[in-house]
Amino acid sequence: MADDITRLDGKVAWVTGSGRGMGRGHAIVLAERGADIVVHDVLEDEAAETVAAVKKLGRRVFVSHADVSDVAAVKKTADDAIAALGRIDILVNNAGIGQHKPLEEISEADFDRMFDIHVKGSFFCGQAVMPGMKERRWGKIINIASIWAMTGAGINKASHYCAAKAALLGLTKAWAKELAPFNIHVNAVSPGGVLTEMPIKIQGWDMIREKEKKVPLGRWAKPEEVSYTVAFLASRESDFITGQMISPNGGETIVGF
């Protein structure tokens, strides 16, 4: 039987923001492919549901409720997860928040919180796993950005969100170059519209249905459709891919469209 390079058996994946939405989808798809999972979310009830789903698949799981913007708590999460599961091979920096405000109404606190979660959190989660990845000379880091990192939010009025997600793309490229000698691959996923709790709550179904009309495939993504891209980048299928950005967006950013 041919070796299945899509499998993640024996690997441990840390997925931040995995209590619900895309993060839960990433955790479940990676577990389906054989990985043990570090479930990490400040939402305790939602995280418990993800833990149950991972355990149902027969995988080991460690759970943390640390705020990703708390550097000491992030380091402790990594240390405790490694003590419990032995290692961290895959990091999915998925934790995020959304906020729609006109530029002139974005406060300093709004701005700081957006960057603390998306950029600072991702940076220090990455820093926490790098020593082990370097020692084993293998690792996969996937930063979850957004289509808005490339296009801006326009009438959606979320410039601080767009800036934070764009910063993740810069971080992805810098880490990819720095960590390539250690066989650590760093890539980004920049989804278009995804049918998760956060956009449904913030934008509402009427706005979403209107936006879907502008997508060549005629709809937003299901969360698991983004997770399949994450699983590809976490597997040996992507062993010659680093410093890249993949945008599952139904054709919304086709050049010249």
ABEGO torsion letter per residue (X at the ends): XBBBAABABGBBBBBBGAABEAAAAAAAAAAAAGBBBBBBBABAAAAAAAAAAAAAAGBBBBBBABBAABAAAAAAAAAAAAAAAGBBABBBBABBBBBBBBAAABBAAAAAAAAAAAAAAAAAAAAAAAAAAAAAGBBBBBBBBBAAAAAEAEAAGBAAAAAAAAAAAAAAAAAAAAAAAAGBBBBBBBBBBBBBAAAAAAAEAAAAAAAAAABAAGBBBBAAAAAAAAAAAABAAAAABBGBBBBBAGGAABBGX
